[in-house]
Amino acid sequence: MKGRIKLRLGAGLIVLALIAIGVSACGSSSDTSSSSESGTTNGESSSTSSSEGSEAGGGSLVAAPSTEEPSEIPITKPLNGPVPDKTVAWLACELPICQEGLSRGWHHAAEALGWNLNQINYKTLEPQKGVQQALNEKVEAMGITGIPPAAFEAQAKQAIAEDVPIVSGSEITEPEPKVNGLYYQGQNQESVEEASKLIADWAIHDSGGEMNMATVTIEEYPILIAEVEGLEKTVEADCSECEPVGKIPVTVEDVGEGRVPAKIAAYLQTHPDVNYLQFTFSDLATGVYDTLKPLGLTDKVKLIGQNGNPTNMHEIVEGKSAMWTLQPQEYFMYLQADVLARVFTDTPLEPYEKAGTLPYWVAEKPQAEEVLEKYEGNWPGPKGFEKHFEQLWGS
């Protein structure tokens, strides 16, 4: 490396944006899930989790989503010319997901492109200060995740005036370069709805059509709303006999103060028919199994979720969770870098980039074990994606 909506946003919403960056990226097989050491249903293969499924309760059953690691890299057109030297800012939030996988991806991509990357770590409630710092440092482009441009409106206008493109992700604002400064929005609303369909269909299949799901979420945040709506749409379309998805709303303060497990336990005790508990992002599952187990609730409810982290992978292996979807953090940042490289070389964006999607897949026990062994619990992306992009970039 050469060097290194109109929307009023309160502090709480910005925190939500940062927490949900990893949102938020599925299926049963005949020998899929591990048996829990405690004999609970979490992680156990049920009689209805085979590829054939079973007729149960008149439900409309679906095939189990694939648990195969995605391999396709649908970015194929090389750049129109050599990539110019650039100084680019990566705006990294304080959460581990930003400081770890996302930052690794951006640093590796910038090194391959020969760019000077300035990583700016901004305070959770002050993203506008980070964006302003980047502009003050005269960067020529910047990447950010989870924060709508309405949270840094003045800085976005300055970026537009100074022709500094911004690439974004894990947010629902549509890119409008001349209006909000965004040239790319990865993992957008449509993308998280696709991931939600995988989760819902996994549970419908696994239950043999007798799924009763509750989802743990923070309702004020748009990207999480989109995720829940994806669950609801799939359940309505694919399992007419299933109960509507229940919601366990929690707050940012609940997450920070460790109150989420108690809220979930209270809900499950008053909703005894719930048999699948879904988390809209990984941090919401912290401490939940250990709270539910003494109450006997882990015998009744399977824990599943979106965008699993290394802790979630270990919990699958230990039989504490049944499955988590995975999304690629490092590949995600290579996509941001590729969009900027195309902007700088007058190369049209690929359709995949315009669509704003990411590859997602399911980890049950075999996949969780593999991800832990090969990637230390963090799936970086389709195999060989780094070399693939380097070839397209002429690196």
N, C-alpha and C positions, 0 to 999 in steps of 0.2 A: 504494500500500500504506500502511496506517495506521502501521505500524511494521515496523519490519521486519515324551527325551520323557520317565515320570521318567527323565532323561538326565543323565549326568555329562559335562560339557563341559570338556575340557582346552584349553589355549591353542591348540593346533594346530587343533582343530575350529572355534574361533571365527575363526581366520584363514581357514580353508576357507570358512566362511560368507560372509565378506566378499569373498573372491576370487570366489566363485561367484554373486554378486549378479546379475551380468548374464547368467547362464545363461538357468544359468542360469537368438519373439520376433522353396515350394522347387521348383525344377523346371528342365527343359530345354526349349528350343524349337528350331525348325529352324535358327535363326541365333542361337545363344545365346552361346557362350563364345568368348573371344578366343584367338588363337594366341599362345603364348609366344614372346617374342623369341628365346629360346634353343632353340626347337624342341621343348620338352618337351610332355608330354601335359597338364599342368595348364592349364586354361582352353581347351584345344582342343576344337572340336566333333568328337565321334567319329561314326562311321557309324551308331551305334546310339542317338544322342541326339535323333533326330527324334521327333515326336509319335507316329509309328506304332510306334517301337521295332523290335525284330527278334527272331526266335526264336533263342535261343542257349543251348546247354548244357541244354536242357530246362527252363529256369527259368520260373517263373510271373511273367510281366512285368506291370507296372502302368503306368498312364498317368503322364506327367510332371506333378508338382504345378505349380500355377499360379505364374507369376512376376509376377502382377499385384499392384500395391500395394493392400492392403486399404483399403476405403472405408467399410465399415459401422461405425456407432457404435450399438451395441445398448442404449443407455441413453436411454429415451424419456420417462419419467414425470417431470413437473416436481415440485419440492418442494411439500410441503403448505402451506408458509408462508414468510415472509421469514426469511433466514438471520440468526441472532443474531450479534452481535459476539463474537468468541472470540480467545483467545490460544492458539496451537497450536505445538508443537515439531516440527521435522523433525530426526531423528537421522541425521546424515550420516557415513558411514564415511570413511576416509582414501583410498580408491581413487578414481581419476579418474572412474569411472562414477557414483559418489555425488556427488562435488564438481561434476560438470559436468551431464550430462543430467538426472539425477534431481533435483538441487537446482534447476535451472532450472524444471523442471516444477512443483515445490512452490511456489516463489516466485511464479510466474505464477498458479497456481491460488489461492493465498492472497490475492493482490492482487485477483483478480476477485471473490472472496468477501468482501473487506473485512476479512480477518482479520489479526491481528498475528502474524507468523511468527517464531519464534525458531529459527534454525538452530544446532544444537549439533553440533560436530564432535568425535567421540569417538575415543579411541585404539583401535586395532585389537583389542587384547586386553582392553579394558576397557569393553565396551558397557554394563555395569551402572552405571558411573559417569555415562555420558551420560544414561541413563534417570533416574537419581537426580537429576541436575542439573535435568532437565526438571520433575520432580516438585517439587523445591525452589523452582523458579521459578513454581510454581503455574499451570502450563499447564493448559488444559482438554481437551486431546487431544494425541496424538502419532502420528507416522508413522515407520516404520523398515523396513529391508529386510535380508534375509539372515541375521537373527539369531533363533534360536528363543527363545521366552519362558523356557525352562529356563535360559538363560544370564543372565537377570536376574529370577530367580524371586521374590526378596524385593520387588523394585520392581514386578513385575507384580501381586503381592498388594496392595501399597499403592495401585496405580492402580485396582484393582478396588474397594478400600475407599473411595477418594476419588472414584469414578465418573469416571475419566479414561479414555476409550476409546482403544485402541491399534489402528492399522491397520498391517498388515505385508505383506510380499511376498517372493518368491524363497525360499520356505521351505515345509516340508511340514506344519507343525503346523496342525491344523484349528481354526478360530476357535470358541472357547467363552468368550464374554464374562465369565461368572461364574466360570470356572475358570482361564483363562490370560490374560484381559484382552483377547484379540484379537476384533475385530469384523469383520475382513476379512483374507483371505490371497490376494493376487494372485500370479499365476504359481506356482501350487501344483504338486503332483505330476502331476495329470491334465493340466495345461497344458503342462508340459515334455515329457510323453509325446506329446502332440499334435505338438509341434515336432519331436520325434525321428522321428515317422512321416513327416513331410515330408522330412527328411534321408535316411532310409533308402529311401523310395520314389524320391527323386530319383536316388540312386546305383544302385538296382536298374534303373530305366528307362535311365539313362545307359549302364549296362554291358551292356544287353541280357540281363540275367539272369546275368551272369558276374561279379558283384560279390564281392569278398573284402575285407571292411572290418575295419580295426582302429581302435579309439577310444582317444584319449588322455584320461585322466581322473584324478581324485583319489578313490579308492574310499571313503574314510572319510566323505565328505560326502553326506548323504541326498538333496539335490536333484540331485546329479550321478548318484547311483545310479539315481534315477528316470529320468533322461535316458537312461542306458545301457540300462535295462530296456525303455524305449520302443523303442530301436533293435532290441534283441533280439526283442521281440514282433513287430515289423513284418517283420523278415527271416524269421522263422519262418513267419509267416502269408502273406507276399506273394512269397517267393522260396524255395521248398522246396529248390531245387538249390544255393542259395548256401551258402557256408561260414558257420558261426556267427561272430558278431562277436568278434574278438579284442580283448584289452584291453592297453593300455600304461599301467600304473599309475605315477603320479609322486606326489611329495609337495609340500607347501607349501615346504619347504626347497629342493627341486629348482627350483621356479618362481623363488623369490627369488634363488637363486645361479646361475641360467642353465644348469642341467644338463639341462633337458628335451630340447633338440635332440639331444644325444648319446645319451640313452636311447632316443629314437625311432629314430635311425639304427641303433643296435645291434639293436633289435627287427626293423626292416625287413631288415637284412642276414641275419638268421636266419629270417625269414619271407618269402621271396622272392615268394610268390604274392599278397601283399597288394597291391591296386591302388587302394584308397580309404582315406585316412587322415582320420579325423574328430576334431575337437577339441570337447570338451564346453563350452568357453568360450574367448573370443577370446585371452586372455593366454597360453594354452598354445601358440599358434602362433608366438610371438615367436622369430625367428631360425631357425625350422625349415627353411624353404625354402633359405636360404643354407647351411645345414649339409648338406642332402641333395643339393643340386645337384652339388658336386664329386664326390660318390660315384656319380653317375649314377642316383640313385634317383628324381629328379623326372621322369625319362623313363618311369617305371613306375607312379608313384603320384599320384593326384589328391588335392589337399588341399581339404577341405571342413570346415565347422564351424557352430556354433550361436552366434547373437547377435553378428554381426560388427560391428566398430568401424571408424572411418575408415581405420586401417592395413590392415585386411582388405579394405576396398573398393578401396584403391589396389592391393593385391596381385592382386585379381581383374582389374582393368584391365590390369595389367602381365603377366598370364598366369602368375602365381605360384600362385594358388589358382583352383579351378574354381567354387566357389560358397560362400556363407555365408547362413544365415538371418538375418533382421532382426526385432527386436522394438522397441516404442516406449517409450523411457524417459520422455519428458515426459507422454505420454498416461497412462502407468502411474501417475504421481503425481496427475494429475487424477482418476483413478479413486479413489485413496486419499482425496483431498479430498472427492469426491462422496459416498463412503460416510459420512464424518463429517458432511457437511451433512445427509444423510438421517437420521442418528442424532439430530442436534440439532433437526430439524424433525419428528420422528416420522413420517418418510416411509419406507415399506418399501424395503429394498434391491431393486434390480433382479435378475432371475434371473441375468443375466450376471455381476453382482458376486458373487452367492452361489456361482457356479460357479468363480470365481477364475481365469479364463482371460485370455489376452492374444492379440491378433492377431499372427501371424507370417507372413513371406513370404520368398521366395528372391531373392537377388541373384546373378545371373550378370553378364557384362560389361555389357550394356545397362543393367541396373538399377543396378549399381554406379556407372556413369558418371552416371546420373541422380541417385542419392542424393548423390554427391559434389558435383554441380553445384547441386542444390536445397537440400540440407541439410548440406553440408560433411561428409558421411559419417555423420551421425547422424540416422536417421529418427525424427522426433518422434512421429508417430502419424497416424491417418487425417486426410485433408485437412479442415480446418475444425473440428477437434474443440474448439478453444478457444471459438469462438463458440457451438458447440452446447451446451457445458456452461454457458456464461454465460447462455444463454437459459433453460435448465432451472433455473438458480439465481436468475433474475430480476436478474442483475447489469447 
